[in-house]
Amino acid sequence: MTEEHRAAVNDFFVNVFNKILLYEDQALGRSEYKDLSVREMHVLEAVGSLEQEERNNMSHIAASLSISVSSLTTSVNVLVRKGYLYRETGQRDRRVIYVRLTDKGRGAEAVHRRFHQQMVESLENHLSDEEWDTLLRSLDTLGTFFSTAAKGDSEGN
């Protein structure tokens, strides 16, 4: 890899990451869910995904977001107050707290899911099957790097 390649990849990460966050924030601002932050929307997304798997307790949600349960509790409190989530205790173990989307939360999560679908669809007709395979392998490599790096940071490394 040349220095030009390194610089191009670095610029891509910095610029695209910032543009995705900006676009996501703007899309939220234009929707009926203006009172949500991007971070809150990602909590709703995680809850919705884990709710389908019946793994929507606080510890699983926090793990899926790579945050602490106490940080998640703060977000959940806000989202409950805003009417996007509700809590319920486990039937078998009353110490386990499950978090569920309200109808309002399902609506917001659907808007967010559509936003992500549009990002993927924007590439659909521009890549060959071979390019898709290369892109997916590269993204998998990046995902592994970030998962490992995030795990190391959370362990104090």
N, C-alpha and C positions, 0 to 999 in steps of 0.2 A: 504494500500500500504506500502510495506516495504522500508527501505532505499536502498536496492539492486534494487528494482523496480524503485525507483526515479532516482538512478544513471544510470540505464540502459536506461531509457527514455531520460534523459538529454544527455547522450552520443550519443544516436540515433539522437536527434535533432541537436546537434553540428556537429557530423561527417557527417550525411547524408546531411544536408543543405550545408555544405562546399563542399562535393563531388558532389552534384548536380550542384552547381555553377561552380566548376572546370570542370566537364564533359561538361556542356553547353558551357563554354568558349572554351574548346578544340574542341568541335564539330563545333563551329563557325570558329575557326582557321583553320580547315581542309576543310571548305566549300569555295565557291566562294565569300562569304560575310565576309571575314576577316576584313574588315574595320568597322564592327559593334561591339559594346560592348553588353554584355548581357542586360544591361538596355535599350539600344536603340532597341534591338530586342523585348523586352517586350512592348515598345511603339508601335512598328509595329503590334504586336499581338493585342494590345488593339484597335488600329485604325481599323485593319481588322475586328475584332469582332463587333465593334460598327458601322462600315460602313455597314455591313450586316443588322443591325437593323435601319439604317438611324438615328443614334444618335451620329454621329462622329464629333460633335463640340468640341471645346477646353474644355469647362467645363465638359462635360460628360467623355471625355477621361481622364482628370486630376482626376476626381472623381473615375473612374474605377481603376486607378493606385494608388490612395490615395496620390497624390502629388498636389502641388499648380499649378494653371494655369501658373504662372510665371516660375516655374521649367519645366513644359511641354513645354512652349514657347521656352526655351533654347534648349531642346531636338529636338523639331520640326524644329527649325532653322538649326540645324546640319544635320538632316535627309533630309531636303529639299535640302541643299547644296550637300549632298552625292547622291541625286537622288532617294531616297526611298519614299519620300512623296511629295505631293503638297497641297497647300492651295487654297480654293476658298471661296468667300463670299456668304452668304445666299441670295437666290433670294427674299424671303419675307422680311427678316430683314438683311440689309447690315452690321449691326454691328456684326452679328454672323459669325464666321470663322469655316469652315468645313475643315477637314484634310482627305486626301485620299491617298491610296497606289498607287504608280506608278507600272508599270509592274515589275520593279526591286524589289520594296517593296513587291509585291505579291509573287515573287519567294523566297525572304528571309523569309517571313512569312510562306510559305509552308514548307520550310526546318525546321523551328522552330517547326511547328505543328507536323511534322513527328518525330522530336526528342521527343516530349511529348508523342506521340503515342507509340513509342518504350519503353518508361519508363513504361507505363501502360501495354503494351503487355508482358513485362518481368514477370509480375505477373499472367497473365491470366491462365496459366495451373498449377499454384502452390497453388491456394486457392479453397476451396470448396465454394458452395453458402452461407453456414452459415458463413464461415470465411469472405467472401466478405461483407455480411451484417454487421458483427461486425466491420470490417475495415472501412466501409463507415460511420457507426454511430460514430466511434471514430474520423474520419477525420472531420465530421460535427461538433462535439464538439470542436475540435481544431480550426476549421475555425471560429466558433462563438467566441471563446476566443480571437483569434488574431484580428478579426474584432472589437470587443468591446475594446480591449487594444489599437489598432491603433486609434480608434475614440477618446478614452480618451486622448491619447497623442496629437492628433491634436487639441484638445480643451484646451490644457494646463493643463491637470490633471496629 
